[in-house]
Amino acid sequence: MPVAELVIGGILLGGVYALMACGLNLIFGVMRVINFAHGDILAIAALSTVSIAVGFKLPFWVAVVVVPIGCAAFGALIHVVILRRIEGAPMIMSLLATYALSTILVNVAILIWGGGYSGLPGVLSGSVRLLGVNVSISRLVSFACALAVSFAVWWLLEFTRFGRAVRSVSQAPELASISGIAIEKVRLATFALGTGMAGLAGVLVAPAFAIDPQLGSRFIIKAFAVIIVGGMGSYPGAILAALLLGVIEVVGSYLAGAVIGSAFLFLLMLAVLLIRPRGLLGAGIRA
């Protein structure tokens, strides 16, 4: 297999990792919440996409709009019902709460969709020639949408009033409160936005991967690897690390098999933790 094909395949995979990891990192950066249920929201979004396209016979693009909005609304509900009640508690509390939620979501998904695999093989099928390499249309569209949304959210955070409020709440919540920023509203909007990004990642994954209720557990581990390598709380770091790890996984899988290819991600994560605990672009974690 040509090197260009491996690199392009890795970058396309990394784009989806970036969208999911950026949502996870955004939530952590503002709320200091390690959201274990993030991957399960992706899985439910992917399964919902299959139901919309196959069960209800609606166009795939309906799912692109409806599912992320539904996930964002569900994220807002999680924040109000669970996370707001344990605000200010040690970080382990939110981790345990979202882990419990993750277990509940997996079992609910199994009850609704069953434990088997499903997918959308007829959606965005075919391939195109790119830089001399045949590229799957589903992977290319997923990458383009994922990266476009990732950079759009980055622009929102960097150049808008909402983004300045988010950064203020992330860096100095007490000062932000004194300045008149509605901290709870910012946290609610941030969590909803992050879960909406996971929902969109699930929609984009549906045409390109085999989908089952356990999909989230496979993606969340890789998302954690991405944000550790890129730097906890660093949005640009998450994008850079996602593309890098996507290439490493694809190249490693080609050279040594899928299991060893995935292991390379975690070897790199371990090396980063030992050599540069802040990550590639991280600035350290506020206590």
Secondary structure, 3 states (H helix, E strand, C coil): CCHHHHHHHHHHHHHHHHHHHHHHHHHHHHHCCCCCCHHHHHHHHHHHHHHHHHHCCCCHHHHHHHHHHHHHHHHHHHHHHCHHHHCCCCHHHHHHHHHHHHHHHHHHHHHHHCCCCECCCCCCCCEEEECCEEEEHHHHHHHHHHHHHHHHHHHHHHHCHHHHHHHHHHHCHHHHHHCCCCHHHHHHHHHHHHHHHHHHHHHHHCCCCCECCCHHHHHHHHHHHHHHHHCCCCHHHHHHHHHHHHHHHHHHHHHHCHHHHHHHHHHHHHHHHHHCCCCCCCCCCCC
